[in-house]
Amino acid sequence: MRQITSSGLGIISACALLLGTAHALAADTADNALKTTVDATIRPLMQQQGIPGMAVAIIVDGKRHYFNYGLASKENQSPVDNDTLFEVGSVSKTYTATLAGYAQASGKLALTDKASQYLPALRGSALNGISLLQLGTYTAGGLPLQFPDAVQSENQILDYFNTWKPSFSAGSQRQYSNPSIGLLGYLAARSLGQPFDQLIEHTLLPKFGLKHSYLHVPQDQQQHYAKGYDKQGQAIRVSPGPLDAEAYGIKTSAPDLLQYVAGNLQPGQFDAPLKQALASTQSGYYQVGDMTQGLGWERYNYPVSLERLLAGNSAQMILEPHPVQWLTPVQPPKADALYNKTGSTGGFGAYVVFVPSQQIGIVLLANKNYPNEERVKAAHKILSVLAQQK
C-alpha cells in the first residue's frame, strides 16, 4: 500500500480546511441573502401599516433563522426579541384541531361522531346531528363568525347552541366560525376527560417541546407579553370571551411557534397518536375554489400563485358562506402542498405557512392587526426567494 507522507497529509488537511471554509462562507452568504430579503420585505411593511413590532421566524431544511423588528411595547420602549409573546388569534385553531385529532387517535372520539354524543344537552337542538368534523371545518350550517355579545357564561353558550337555527343544510356551505371550531375543542376535551386549557398547556404543548406558549400567560412571563395596538395606536390585549381558548387563545413566541411548525413539517418524529393527529389536521376534507380545507390548516397545491393564496385568505372567504365540494375519500396529507393559517385579535396579527416538500416554514408575528392581504404578500415573497435558492 502506498504510504501518505507528512507533506501529503498537510495537503489533505489544507484542502479539508479550505473546503470547510468554503462551506462556511456559502452558508454565511445564504444567511446574509435571507436577512436582506426579510429586511427588504418587513421594514417597508411595518412602516406602511404602522406596526410597532414584528418577529419573523423561518425554517429551511431544519435550519432556523430569527429576525426581530421594532417594539414589543411603545410605552416602555422594550424591543421585540426571541422571548416576546404575541397573541396568534385563529392560528390557535390548528392547536385545537390537533387536540381533536389526538383524541381521535387515542380512541376517545371519531370525527364522524355527532356532537350530542359528547354533550347530551344538545339533543333536540339543530346541532344534535352535526358531526365533529362539520364543526371543525365550519360546515355545521351557518354558525356565525362570533358569538353574540350577550353570550358569555357557559350556560349562555349552551342556551345559544340549543336555540341556534341553521341558515343552510349541514355540510353544504363553509361559514368560518369561532363558535363552530370552539365547540369542537370543548367536546374533544370532554372526550379526554380533562379541561381544554389543561390539555393544551400540560399535554399538547409539551409534546411539541413548546416551553414558551400559553393560554394564560403566567405572572413570571408577563414582562415578555407584547402590547398589542389597535388602529388608533392604543394598547390592547385580547379580552375573555366564550370558547376563547379553543378558538383564538394561544400566546407564543416566534421560536416556539416555529418549533410547532417544525413538528408539522416532520411529524414522523412523534409517537403514533400525535403523528396520526397531525395527519388528520393536514388531510383534505373538501374544496372551496383553490383552497382545500384541512382540520385547522388550509392547504393549496404547491407551487401556488400569489393571486390564489390571496383569494383563499380574503375577507370574503372569512365573512361569507361558500359552497363546498367534499372529497371522497378524504385526501391524505400532501408533501407538494402549501399549508397556511392567519390569525388576528384586536391588537395582533399572525400568519403561518409551511411547505413539506420544500421543508420550509415561515412565521410572521406582529403586535398590530393588519390586513391578511399584506401578510400573505410578505410571506409569499420570502417563500419565493427561499424556493429559488433550493
Short mmCIF file of the C-alpha atoms (twelve columns), coordinates in Angstrom:
data_MODEL
# 
_entry.id   MODEL 
# 
loop_
_atom_site.group_PDB 
_atom_site.id 
_atom_site.type_symbol 
_atom_site.label_atom_id 
_atom_site.label_alt_id 
_atom_site.label_comp_id 
_atom_site.label_asym_id 
_atom_site.label_seq_id 
_atom_site.Cartn_x 
_atom_site.Cartn_y 
_atom_site.Cartn_z 
_atom_site.pdbx_PDB_model_num 
ATOM 1   C CA . MET A 1   0.000   0.000  0.000  1 
ATOM 2   C CA . ARG A 2   1.327   3.412  -0.893 1 
ATOM 3   C CA . GLN A 3   2.213   5.497  2.163  1 
ATOM 4   C CA . ILE A 4   0.979   9.039  2.617  1 
ATOM 5   C CA . THR A 5   3.828   11.327 3.565  1 
ATOM 6   C CA . SER A 6   3.630   14.101 6.115  1 
ATOM 7   C CA . SER A 7   3.559   16.616 3.297  1 
ATOM 8   C CA . GLY A 8   0.678   14.703 1.734  1 
ATOM 9   C CA . LEU A 9   -1.219  14.801 4.987  1 
ATOM 10  C CA . GLY A 10  -0.614  18.517 5.156  1 
ATOM 11  C CA . ILE A 11  -2.072  18.984 1.693  1 
ATOM 12  C CA . ILE A 12  -5.133  16.897 2.624  1 
ATOM 13  C CA . SER A 13  -5.600  18.898 5.825  1 
ATOM 14  C CA . ALA A 14  -5.256  22.137 3.944  1 
ATOM 15  C CA . CYS A 15  -7.829  21.013 1.365  1 
ATOM 16  C CA . ALA A 16  -10.243 19.976 4.114  1 
ATOM 17  C CA . LEU A 17  -9.766  23.330 5.809  1 
ATOM 18  C CA . LEU A 18  -10.373 25.169 2.557  1 
ATOM 19  C CA . LEU A 19  -13.470 23.067 1.868  1 
ATOM 20  C CA . GLY A 20  -14.814 23.745 5.346  1 
ATOM 21  C CA . THR A 21  -14.123 27.434 4.938  1 
ATOM 22  C CA . ALA A 22  -15.887 27.451 1.559  1 
ATOM 23  C CA . HIS A 23  -18.952 25.779 3.083  1 
ATOM 24  C CA . ALA A 24  -18.973 28.274 5.938  1 
ATOM 25  C CA . LEU A 25  -18.687 31.179 3.516  1 
ATOM 26  C CA . ALA A 26  -21.507 29.780 1.399  1 
ATOM 27  C CA . ALA A 27  -23.688 29.405 4.499  1 
ATOM 28  C CA . ASP A 28  -22.881 32.955 5.591  1 
ATOM 29  C CA . THR A 29  -23.705 34.231 2.109  1 
ATOM 30  C CA . ALA A 30  -27.064 32.410 2.149  1 
ATOM 31  C CA . ASP A 31  -27.822 33.736 5.635  1 
ATOM 32  C CA . ASN A 32  -26.964 37.269 4.586  1 
ATOM 33  C CA . ALA A 33  -29.120 36.928 1.481  1 
ATOM 34  C CA . LEU A 34  -32.033 35.719 3.595  1 
ATOM 35  C CA . LYS A 35  -31.625 38.617 6.023  1 
ATOM 36  C CA . THR A 36  -31.527 41.048 3.115  1 
ATOM 37  C CA . THR A 37  -34.745 39.560 1.723  1 
ATOM 38  C CA . VAL A 38  -36.552 39.604 5.069  1 
ATOM 39  C CA . ASP A 39  -35.386 43.135 5.897  1 
ATOM 40  C CA . ALA A 40  -36.489 44.393 2.486  1 
ATOM 41  C CA . THR A 41  -39.903 42.787 2.975  1 
ATOM 42  C CA . ILE A 42  -40.657 43.507 6.626  1 
ATOM 43  C CA . ARG A 43  -39.300 47.021 7.211  1 
ATOM 44  C CA . PRO A 44  -41.445 48.672 4.487  1 
ATOM 45  C CA . LEU A 45  -44.446 46.607 5.611  1 
ATOM 46  C CA . MET A 46  -44.121 47.863 9.179  1 
ATOM 47  C CA . GLN A 47  -43.822 51.444 8.002  1 
ATOM 48  C CA . GLN A 48  -46.773 51.220 5.615  1 
ATOM 49  C CA . GLN A 49  -49.045 49.529 8.154  1 
ATOM 50  C CA . GLY A 50  -47.869 51.370 11.270 1 
ATOM 51  C CA . ILE A 51  -46.811 48.155 13.010 1 
ATOM 52  C CA . PRO A 52  -44.807 48.796 16.201 1 
ATOM 53  C CA . GLY A 53  -43.059 45.418 16.314 1 
ATOM 54  C CA . MET A 54  -42.680 42.167 14.387 1 
ATOM 55  C CA . ALA A 55  -40.967 38.822 14.824 1 
ATOM 56  C CA . VAL A 56  -40.166 36.635 11.828 1 
ATOM 57  C CA . ALA A 57  -39.034 33.026 12.155 1 
ATOM 58  C CA . ILE A 58  -38.038 30.793 9.248  1 
ATOM 59  C CA . ILE A 59  -37.007 27.159 8.998  1 
ATOM 60  C CA . VAL A 60  -35.273 25.798 5.887  1 
ATOM 61  C CA . ASP A 61  -34.156 22.159 5.831  1 
ATOM 62  C CA . GLY A 62  -34.062 22.128 9.614  1 
ATOM 63  C CA . LYS A 63  -32.033 25.332 9.997  1 
ATOM 64  C CA . ARG A 64  -33.796 28.080 11.918 1 
ATOM 65  C CA . HIS A 65  -33.499 31.830 11.462 1 
ATOM 66  C CA . TYR A 66  -34.955 34.598 13.624 1 
ATOM 67  C CA . PHE A 67  -35.439 38.263 12.763 1 
ATOM 68  C CA . ASN A 68  -36.850 40.794 15.233 1 
ATOM 69  C CA . TYR A 69  -38.011 44.325 14.481 1 
ATOM 70  C CA . GLY A 70  -39.327 47.290 16.404 1 
ATOM 71  C CA . LEU A 71  -41.007 47.474 19.781 1 
ATOM 72  C CA . ALA A 72  -42.930 45.000 21.901 1 
ATOM 73  C CA . SER A 73  -44.202 47.962 23.913 1 
ATOM 74  C CA . LYS A 74  -44.249 51.599 22.867 1 
ATOM 75  C CA . GLU A 75  -44.890 52.602 26.460 1 
ATOM 76  C CA . ASN A 76  -41.622 51.291 27.875 1 
ATOM 77  C CA . GLN A 77  -39.713 51.106 24.559 1 
ATOM 78  C CA . SER A 78  -38.886 47.418 25.050 1 
ATOM 79  C CA . PRO A 79  -37.692 45.809 21.791 1 
ATOM 80  C CA . VAL A 80  -39.076 42.648 20.221 1 
ATOM 81  C CA . ASP A 81  -36.800 39.688 20.934 1 
ATOM 82  C CA . ASN A 82  -36.961 35.893 20.805 1 
ATOM 83  C CA . ASP A 83  -38.820 35.795 24.135 1 
ATOM 84  C CA . THR A 84  -41.558 38.236 23.117 1 
ATOM 85  C CA . LEU A 85  -45.031 36.710 23.394 1 
ATOM 86  C CA . PHE A 86  -47.627 37.520 20.752 1 
ATOM 87  C CA . GLU A 87  -51.314 36.683 20.533 1 
ATOM 88  C CA . VAL A 88  -51.777 34.490 17.450 1 
ATOM 89  C CA . GLY A 89  -55.579 34.598 17.238 1 
ATOM 90  C CA . SER A 90  -57.037 31.959 14.944 1 
ATOM 91  C CA . VAL A 91  -53.715 30.194 14.413 1 
ATOM 92  C CA . SER A 92  -54.866 28.704 17.750 1 
ATOM 93  C CA . LYS A 93  -57.477 26.751 15.778 1 
ATOM 94  C CA . THR A 94  -54.731 24.478 14.462 1 
ATOM 95  C CA . TYR A 95  -53.811 23.560 18.051 1 
ATOM 96  C CA . THR A 96  -57.468 22.869 18.812 1 
ATOM 97  C CA . ALA A 97  -57.698 20.727 15.678 1 
ATOM 98  C CA . THR A 98  -54.576 18.822 16.700 1 
ATOM 99  C CA . LEU A 99  -56.100 18.100 20.103 1 
ATOM 100 C CA . ALA A 100 -59.252 16.767 18.414 1 
ATOM 101 C CA . GLY A 101 -57.085 14.630 16.139 1 
ATOM 102 C CA . TYR A 102 -55.180 13.397 19.183 1 
ATOM 103 C CA . ALA A 103 -58.442 12.439 20.901 1 
ATOM 104 C CA . GLN A 104 -59.432 10.502 17.792 1 
ATOM 105 C CA . ALA A 105 -56.025 8.763  17.569 1 
ATOM 106 C CA . SER A 106 -56.367 7.859  21.259 1 
ATOM 107 C CA . GLY A 107 -59.722 6.183  20.637 1 
ATOM 108 C CA . LYS A 108 -61.723 8.747  22.621 1 
ATOM 109 C CA . LEU A 109 -63.782 10.053 19.697 1 
ATOM 110 C CA . ALA A 110 -64.258 9.818  15.952 1 
ATOM 111 C CA . LEU A 111 -64.607 12.926 13.839 1 
ATOM 112 C CA . THR A 112 -67.673 11.344 12.260 1 
ATOM 113 C CA . ASP A 113 -69.389 11.192 15.680 1 
ATOM 114 C CA . LYS A 114 -72.279 13.517 16.427 1 
ATOM 115 C CA . ALA A 115 -71.758 16.473 18.746 1 
ATOM 116 C CA . SER A 116 -74.583 15.398 21.061 1 
ATOM 117 C CA . GLN A 117 -72.727 12.154 21.811 1 
ATOM 118 C CA . TYR A 118 -70.281 14.205 23.890 1 
ATOM 119 C CA . LEU A 119 -72.739 16.826 25.104 1 
ATOM 120 C CA . PRO A 120 -76.176 15.252 25.653 1 
ATOM 121 C CA . ALA A 121 -77.634 18.692 26.384 1 
ATOM 122 C CA . LEU A 122 -77.512 19.319 22.614 1 
ATOM 123 C CA . ARG A 123 -80.048 16.564 21.903 1 
ATOM 124 C CA . GLY A 124 -83.122 18.027 20.299 1 
ATOM 125 C CA . SER A 125 -81.255 21.093 19.051 1 
ATOM 126 C CA . ALA A 126 -80.204 21.847 15.474 1 
ATOM 127 C CA . LEU A 127 -76.706 20.698 16.464 1 
ATOM 128 C CA . ASN A 128 -77.926 17.253 17.541 1 
ATOM 129 C CA . GLY A 129 -76.963 15.590 14.259 1 
ATOM 130 C CA . ILE A 130 -73.949 17.743 13.397 1 
ATOM 131 C CA . SER A 131 -70.668 15.831 13.245 1 
ATOM 132 C CA . LEU A 132 -67.458 16.841 14.957 1 
ATOM 133 C CA . LEU A 133 -65.853 17.112 11.513 1 
ATOM 134 C CA . GLN A 134 -68.517 19.556 10.380 1 
ATOM 135 C CA . LEU A 135 -67.852 21.664 13.468 1 
ATOM 136 C CA . GLY A 136 -64.104 21.577 12.807 1 
ATOM 137 C CA . THR A 137 -64.467 22.511 9.136  1 
ATOM 138 C CA . TYR A 138 -67.092 25.258 9.587  1 
ATOM 139 C CA . THR A 139 -69.871 23.373 7.790  1 
ATOM 140 C CA . ALA A 140 -72.413 22.958 10.606 1 
ATOM 141 C CA . GLY A 141 -74.995 25.037 8.753  1 
ATOM 142 C CA . GLY A 142 -74.006 28.651 9.270  1 
ATOM 143 C CA . LEU A 143 -72.726 29.183 12.794 1 
ATOM 144 C CA . PRO A 144 -71.559 32.817 12.811 1 
ATOM 145 C CA . LEU A 145 -68.049 34.228 12.985 1 
ATOM 146 C CA . GLN A 146 -68.568 35.297 16.610 1 
ATOM 147 C CA . PHE A 147 -70.991 34.652 19.436 1 
ATOM 148 C CA . PRO A 148 -73.467 37.486 20.096 1 
ATOM 149 C CA . ASP A 149 -72.100 39.955 22.662 1 
ATOM 150 C CA . ALA A 150 -74.688 38.872 25.231 1 
ATOM 151 C CA . VAL A 151 -73.323 35.310 25.283 1 
ATOM 152 C CA . GLN A 152 -70.594 34.980 27.908 1 
ATOM 153 C CA . SER A 153 -71.181 32.286 30.530 1 
ATOM 154 C CA . GLU A 154 -71.177 28.534 29.978 1 
ATOM 155 C CA . ASN A 155 -74.951 28.414 30.488 1 
ATOM 156 C CA . GLN A 156 -75.423 31.197 27.940 1 
ATOM 157 C CA . ILE A 157 -73.217 29.325 25.469 1 
ATOM 158 C CA . LEU A 158 -75.327 26.200 25.871 1 
ATOM 159 C CA . ASP A 159 -78.556 28.205 25.534 1 
ATOM 160 C CA . TYR A 160 -77.214 29.778 22.359 1 
ATOM 161 C CA . PHE A 161 -76.347 26.430 20.788 1 
ATOM 162 C CA . ASN A 162 -79.721 24.995 21.792 1 
ATOM 163 C CA . THR A 163 -81.679 27.844 20.213 1 
ATOM 164 C CA . TRP A 164 -79.477 28.436 17.159 1 
ATOM 165 C CA . LYS A 165 -81.164 27.899 13.783 1 
ATOM 166 C CA . PRO A 166 -79.091 26.908 10.734 1 
ATOM 167 C CA . SER A 167 -79.075 29.061 7.616  1 
ATOM 168 C CA . PHE A 168 -78.466 26.130 5.266  1 
ATOM 169 C CA . SER A 169 -78.148 22.364 5.395  1 
ATOM 170 C CA . ALA A 170 -75.251 20.835 7.285  1 
ATOM 171 C CA . GLY A 171 -72.215 20.086 5.130  1 
ATOM 172 C CA . SER A 172 -73.275 22.268 2.216  1 
ATOM 173 C CA . GLN A 173 -71.609 25.607 2.945  1 
ATOM 174 C CA . ARG A 174 -68.416 26.794 4.615  1 
ATOM 175 C CA . GLN A 175 -69.073 29.619 7.076  1 
ATOM 176 C CA . TYR A 176 -65.901 30.453 9.002  1 
ATOM 177 C CA . SER A 177 -66.820 30.417 12.679 1 
ATOM 178 C CA . ASN A 178 -65.251 30.681 16.120 1 
ATOM 179 C CA . PRO A 179 -68.253 29.041 17.849 1 
ATOM 180 C CA . SER A 180 -68.029 26.098 15.424 1 
ATOM 181 C CA . ILE A 181 -64.414 25.061 15.965 1 
ATOM 182 C CA . GLY A 182 -64.636 26.307 19.551 1 
ATOM 183 C CA . LEU A 183 -67.325 23.727 20.225 1 
ATOM 184 C CA . LEU A 184 -65.144 21.039 18.620 1 
ATOM 185 C CA . GLY A 185 -62.360 21.857 21.073 1 
ATOM 186 C CA . TYR A 186 -64.742 21.811 24.011 1 
ATOM 187 C CA . LEU A 187 -66.149 18.418 23.009 1 
ATOM 188 C CA . ALA A 188 -62.709 16.958 22.320 1 
ATOM 189 C CA . ALA A 189 -61.665 17.929 25.836 1 
ATOM 190 C CA . ARG A 190 -64.799 16.304 27.253 1 
ATOM 191 C CA . SER A 191 -63.944 13.101 25.424 1 
ATOM 192 C CA . LEU A 192 -60.495 13.137 27.039 1 
ATOM 193 C CA . GLY A 193 -61.935 13.809 30.480 1 
ATOM 194 C CA . GLN A 194 -59.979 16.971 31.266 1 
ATOM 195 C CA . PRO A 195 -60.491 20.736 30.863 1 
ATOM 196 C CA . PHE A 196 -59.407 22.110 27.489 1 
ATOM 197 C CA . ASP A 197 -56.896 24.562 28.963 1 
ATOM 198 C CA . GLN A 198 -55.203 21.829 30.957 1 
ATOM 199 C CA . LEU A 199 -54.977 19.506 27.951 1 
ATOM 200 C CA . ILE A 200 -53.413 22.191 25.782 1 
ATOM 201 C CA . GLU A 201 -50.909 23.524 28.308 1 
ATOM 202 C CA . HIS A 202 -49.931 20.271 30.016 1 
ATOM 203 C CA . THR A 203 -50.382 17.646 27.297 1 
ATOM 204 C CA . LEU A 204 -50.287 19.043 23.769 1 
ATOM 205 C CA . LEU A 205 -47.759 21.884 24.036 1 
ATOM 206 C CA . PRO A 206 -45.138 19.744 25.829 1 
ATOM 207 C CA . LYS A 207 -45.451 17.047 23.147 1 
ATOM 208 C CA . PHE A 208 -44.132 19.586 20.646 1 
ATOM 209 C CA . GLY A 209 -41.398 20.700 23.022 1 
ATOM 210 C CA . LEU A 210 -43.014 24.108 23.467 1 
ATOM 211 C CA . LYS A 211 -41.874 25.929 26.600 1 
ATOM 212 C CA . HIS A 212 -42.922 29.486 25.859 1 
ATOM 213 C CA . SER A 213 -46.537 29.072 24.706 1 
ATOM 214 C CA . TYR A 214 -49.592 29.680 26.861 1 
ATOM 215 C CA . LEU A 215 -53.334 30.095 27.003 1 
ATOM 216 C CA . HIS A 216 -52.873 32.059 30.215 1 
ATOM 217 C CA . VAL A 217 -49.582 33.948 30.412 1 
ATOM 218 C CA . PRO A 218 -48.135 33.321 33.893 1 
ATOM 219 C CA . GLN A 219 -47.066 36.201 36.088 1 
ATOM 220 C CA . ASP A 220 -43.360 35.474 35.683 1 
ATOM 221 C CA . GLN A 221 -43.739 35.775 31.880 1 
ATOM 222 C CA . GLN A 222 -45.769 38.981 31.809 1 
ATOM 223 C CA . GLN A 223 -42.682 41.074 31.074 1 
ATOM 224 C CA . HIS A 224 -42.355 39.222 27.761 1 
ATOM 225 C CA . TYR A 225 -46.015 39.682 26.744 1 
ATOM 226 C CA . ALA A 226 -46.117 42.306 23.988 1 
ATOM 227 C CA . LYS A 227 -48.625 45.106 23.990 1 
ATOM 228 C CA . GLY A 228 -50.977 44.921 21.039 1 
ATOM 229 C CA . TYR A 229 -52.123 48.080 19.279 1 
ATOM 230 C CA . ASP A 230 -55.402 48.927 17.588 1 
ATOM 231 C CA . LYS A 231 -55.954 51.108 14.532 1 
ATOM 232 C CA . GLN A 232 -55.805 54.220 16.693 1 
ATOM 233 C CA . GLY A 233 -52.478 53.143 18.177 1 
ATOM 234 C CA . GLN A 234 -53.973 52.399 21.587 1 
ATOM 235 C CA . ALA A 235 -52.608 49.478 23.600 1 
ATOM 236 C CA . ILE A 236 -54.950 46.487 23.674 1 
ATOM 237 C CA . ARG A 237 -54.894 42.808 24.562 1 
ATOM 238 C CA . VAL A 238 -57.442 40.091 23.952 1 
ATOM 239 C CA . SER A 239 -60.427 40.065 26.315 1 
ATOM 240 C CA . PRO A 240 -62.011 36.918 27.766 1 
ATOM 241 C CA . GLY A 241 -64.840 35.534 25.665 1 
ATOM 242 C CA . PRO A 242 -66.930 32.403 25.117 1 
ATOM 243 C CA . LEU A 243 -64.773 29.461 23.979 1 
ATOM 244 C CA . ASP A 244 -61.900 31.914 23.533 1 
ATOM 245 C CA . ALA A 245 -59.184 29.412 24.466 1 
ATOM 246 C CA . GLU A 246 -60.456 26.955 21.874 1 
ATOM 247 C CA . ALA A 247 -60.787 29.480 19.039 1 
ATOM 248 C CA . TYR A 248 -58.130 32.163 19.492 1 
ATOM 249 C CA . GLY A 249 -56.372 31.786 22.842 1 
ATOM 250 C CA . ILE A 250 -52.706 30.930 22.198 1 
ATOM 251 C CA . LYS A 251 -49.937 33.364 23.135 1 
ATOM 252 C CA . THR A 252 -46.476 32.333 21.976 1 
ATOM 253 C CA . SER A 253 -43.025 33.439 20.864 1 
ATOM 254 C CA . ALA A 254 -41.679 33.206 17.320 1 
ATOM 255 C CA . PRO A 255 -39.186 30.412 18.204 1 
ATOM 256 C CA . ASP A 256 -41.919 28.371 19.899 1 
ATOM 257 C CA . LEU A 257 -44.318 28.811 17.003 1 
ATOM 258 C CA . LEU A 258 -41.544 27.795 14.612 1 
ATOM 259 C CA . GLN A 259 -40.953 24.700 16.753 1 
ATOM 260 C CA . TYR A 260 -44.643 23.878 16.286 1 
ATOM 261 C CA . VAL A 261 -44.277 24.383 12.522 1 
ATOM 262 C CA . ALA A 262 -41.192 22.143 12.517 1 
ATOM 263 C CA . GLY A 263 -43.303 19.416 14.118 1 
ATOM 264 C CA . ASN A 264 -45.851 19.764 11.336 1 
ATOM 265 C CA . LEU A 265 -43.085 19.579 8.737  1 
ATOM 266 C CA . GLN A 266 -41.627 16.424 10.295 1 
ATOM 267 C CA . PRO A 267 -44.498 14.558 12.015 1 
ATOM 268 C CA . GLY A 268 -42.609 11.254 11.851 1 
ATOM 269 C CA . GLN A 269 -40.616 12.257 14.940 1 
ATOM 270 C CA . PHE A 270 -43.638 11.887 17.231 1 
ATOM 271 C CA . ASP A 271 -45.420 8.975  18.868 1 
ATOM 272 C CA . ALA A 272 -48.218 7.298  16.916 1 
ATOM 273 C CA . PRO A 273 -51.188 9.236  18.394 1 
ATOM 274 C CA . LEU A 274 -49.653 12.661 17.751 1 
ATOM 275 C CA . LYS A 275 -48.438 11.606 14.307 1 
ATOM 276 C CA . GLN A 276 -51.973 10.486 13.455 1 
ATOM 277 C CA . ALA A 277 -53.355 13.718 14.905 1 
ATOM 278 C CA . LEU A 278 -51.148 15.809 12.626 1 
ATOM 279 C CA . ALA A 279 -52.187 13.694 9.658  1 
ATOM 280 C CA . SER A 280 -55.835 14.467 10.435 1 
ATOM 281 C CA . THR A 281 -55.159 18.216 10.531 1 
ATOM 282 C CA . GLN A 282 -53.271 18.144 7.210  1 
ATOM 283 C CA . SER A 283 -55.755 15.919 5.377  1 
ATOM 284 C CA . GLY A 284 -58.085 17.416 2.790  1 
ATOM 285 C CA . TYR A 285 -61.819 17.223 3.532  1 
ATOM 286 C CA . TYR A 286 -63.381 19.497 0.910  1 
ATOM 287 C CA . GLN A 287 -62.516 22.179 -1.608 1 
ATOM 288 C CA . VAL A 288 -63.584 25.797 -1.878 1 
ATOM 289 C CA . GLY A 289 -62.103 27.206 -5.058 1 
ATOM 290 C CA . ASP A 290 -58.351 26.580 -4.988 1 
ATOM 291 C CA . MET A 291 -58.295 26.017 -1.233 1 
ATOM 292 C CA . THR A 292 -58.578 22.560 0.309  1 
ATOM 293 C CA . GLN A 293 -59.910 22.634 3.862  1 
ATOM 294 C CA . GLY A 294 -57.953 20.680 6.427  1 
ATOM 295 C CA . LEU A 295 -58.740 20.497 10.109 1 
ATOM 296 C CA . GLY A 296 -57.476 23.869 11.276 1 
ATOM 297 C CA . TRP A 297 -54.967 24.211 8.440  1 
ATOM 298 C CA . GLU A 298 -55.907 25.330 4.935  1 
ATOM 299 C CA . ARG A 299 -53.916 23.957 2.018  1 
ATOM 300 C CA . TYR A 300 -53.128 24.624 -1.636 1 
ATOM 301 C CA . ASN A 301 -51.354 22.664 -4.340 1 
ATOM 302 C CA . TYR A 302 -47.744 23.826 -4.459 1 
ATOM 303 C CA . PRO A 303 -46.478 25.934 -6.105 1 
ATOM 304 C CA . VAL A 304 -49.369 28.337 -5.679 1 
ATOM 305 C CA . SER A 305 -49.710 31.790 -7.199 1 
ATOM 306 C CA . LEU A 306 -49.999 34.850 -5.010 1 
ATOM 307 C CA . GLU A 307 -53.430 35.562 -6.514 1 
ATOM 308 C CA . ARG A 308 -54.826 32.187 -5.453 1 
ATOM 309 C CA . LEU A 309 -53.358 32.495 -1.984 1 
ATOM 310 C CA . LEU A 310 -54.843 35.962 -1.591 1 
ATOM 311 C CA . ALA A 311 -58.267 34.711 -2.689 1 
ATOM 312 C CA . GLY A 312 -58.203 31.908 -0.124 1 
ATOM 313 C CA . ASN A 313 -57.299 34.330 2.669  1 
ATOM 314 C CA . SER A 314 -59.622 37.140 1.620  1 
ATOM 315 C CA . ALA A 315 -62.226 38.892 3.746  1 
ATOM 316 C CA . GLN A 316 -64.905 37.294 1.564  1 
ATOM 317 C CA . MET A 317 -63.635 33.820 2.463  1 
ATOM 318 C CA . ILE A 318 -63.867 34.692 6.161  1 
ATOM 319 C CA . LEU A 319 -67.111 36.635 6.216  1 
ATOM 320 C CA . GLU A 320 -69.288 34.980 3.554  1 
ATOM 321 C CA . PRO A 321 -70.626 31.438 3.086  1 
ATOM 322 C CA . HIS A 322 -69.164 29.358 0.272  1 
ATOM 323 C CA . PRO A 323 -70.478 26.102 -1.214 1 
ATOM 324 C CA . VAL A 324 -68.146 23.173 -0.636 1 
ATOM 325 C CA . GLN A 325 -67.150 20.126 -2.658 1 
ATOM 326 C CA . TRP A 326 -66.439 17.230 -0.297 1 
ATOM 327 C CA . LEU A 327 -63.552 14.929 -1.168 1 
ATOM 328 C CA . THR A 328 -64.346 11.214 -1.121 1 
ATOM 329 C CA . PRO A 329 -62.297 9.594  0.149  1 
ATOM 330 C CA . VAL A 330 -60.601 12.136 2.386  1 
ATOM 331 C CA . GLN A 331 -57.301 13.207 0.839  1 
ATOM 332 C CA . PRO A 332 -54.262 12.281 2.950  1 
ATOM 333 C CA . PRO A 333 -51.585 14.873 3.761  1 
ATOM 334 C CA . LYS A 334 -49.614 16.068 0.739  1 
ATOM 335 C CA . ALA A 335 -45.934 16.914 0.577  1 
ATOM 336 C CA . ASP A 336 -46.372 19.112 -2.503 1 
ATOM 337 C CA . ALA A 337 -48.779 21.424 -0.736 1 
ATOM 338 C CA . LEU A 338 -48.694 24.779 0.978  1 
ATOM 339 C CA . TYR A 339 -50.404 24.879 4.366  1 
ATOM 340 C CA . ASN A 340 -51.321 28.181 5.957  1 
ATOM 341 C CA . LYS A 341 -53.376 29.909 8.627  1 
ATOM 342 C CA . THR A 342 -53.957 33.530 9.502  1 
ATOM 343 C CA . GLY A 343 -54.847 34.728 12.982 1 
ATOM 344 C CA . SER A 344 -55.898 38.042 14.490 1 
ATOM 345 C CA . THR A 345 -57.015 39.638 17.719 1 
ATOM 346 C CA . GLY A 346 -57.805 43.292 18.343 1 
ATOM 347 C CA . GLY A 347 -54.134 44.214 18.611 1 
ATOM 348 C CA . PHE A 348 -52.190 41.387 16.956 1 
ATOM 349 C CA . GLY A 349 -51.794 39.787 13.529 1 
ATOM 350 C CA . ALA A 350 -50.199 36.420 12.754 1 
ATOM 351 C CA . TYR A 351 -49.544 34.299 9.685  1 
ATOM 352 C CA . VAL A 352 -48.034 30.828 9.400  1 
ATOM 353 C CA . VAL A 353 -47.134 28.986 6.198  1 
ATOM 354 C CA . PHE A 354 -45.214 25.784 5.536  1 
ATOM 355 C CA . VAL A 355 -44.407 23.550 2.561  1 
ATOM 356 C CA . PRO A 356 -43.420 19.957 3.442  1 
ATOM 357 C CA . SER A 357 -41.814 19.122 0.084  1 
ATOM 358 C CA . GLN A 358 -39.529 22.147 0.419  1 
ATOM 359 C CA . GLN A 359 -39.048 21.743 4.182  1 
ATOM 360 C CA . ILE A 360 -39.714 25.461 4.532  1 
ATOM 361 C CA . GLY A 361 -41.802 27.140 7.219  1 
ATOM 362 C CA . ILE A 362 -42.415 30.857 7.821  1 
ATOM 363 C CA . VAL A 363 -43.878 32.585 10.884 1 
ATOM 364 C CA . LEU A 364 -44.919 36.257 10.886 1 
ATOM 365 C CA . LEU A 365 -45.993 37.802 14.196 1 
ATOM 366 C CA . ALA A 366 -46.984 41.444 14.712 1 
ATOM 367 C CA . ASN A 367 -48.420 43.471 17.575 1 
ATOM 368 C CA . LYS A 368 -50.995 45.090 15.315 1 
ATOM 369 C CA . ASN A 369 -53.908 43.573 13.413 1 
ATOM 370 C CA . TYR A 370 -53.017 44.487 9.827  1 
ATOM 371 C CA . PRO A 371 -54.681 43.158 6.639  1 
ATOM 372 C CA . ASN A 372 -54.344 39.470 5.783  1 
ATOM 373 C CA . GLU A 373 -53.514 40.501 2.235  1 
ATOM 374 C CA . GLU A 374 -50.298 42.168 3.388  1 
ATOM 375 C CA . ARG A 375 -49.281 39.153 5.484  1 
ATOM 376 C CA . VAL A 376 -49.780 36.808 2.553  1 
ATOM 377 C CA . LYS A 377 -47.818 39.062 0.191  1 
ATOM 378 C CA . ALA A 378 -44.886 39.270 2.604  1 
ATOM 379 C CA . ALA A 379 -44.720 35.535 3.292  1 
ATOM 380 C CA . HIS A 380 -45.167 34.640 -0.396 1 
ATOM 381 C CA . LYS A 381 -42.293 36.945 -1.337 1 
ATOM 382 C CA . ILE A 382 -39.968 35.367 1.242  1 
ATOM 383 C CA . LEU A 383 -41.081 31.853 0.296  1 
ATOM 384 C CA . SER A 384 -40.481 32.508 -3.408 1 
ATOM 385 C CA . VAL A 385 -36.896 33.614 -2.739 1 
ATOM 386 C CA . LEU A 386 -36.219 30.622 -0.500 1 
ATOM 387 C CA . ALA A 387 -37.643 28.184 -3.037 1 
ATOM 388 C CA . GLN A 388 -35.479 29.660 -5.808 1 
ATOM 389 C CA . GLN A 389 -32.374 29.118 -3.681 1 
ATOM 390 C CA . LYS A 390 -33.046 25.399 -3.177 1 
# 
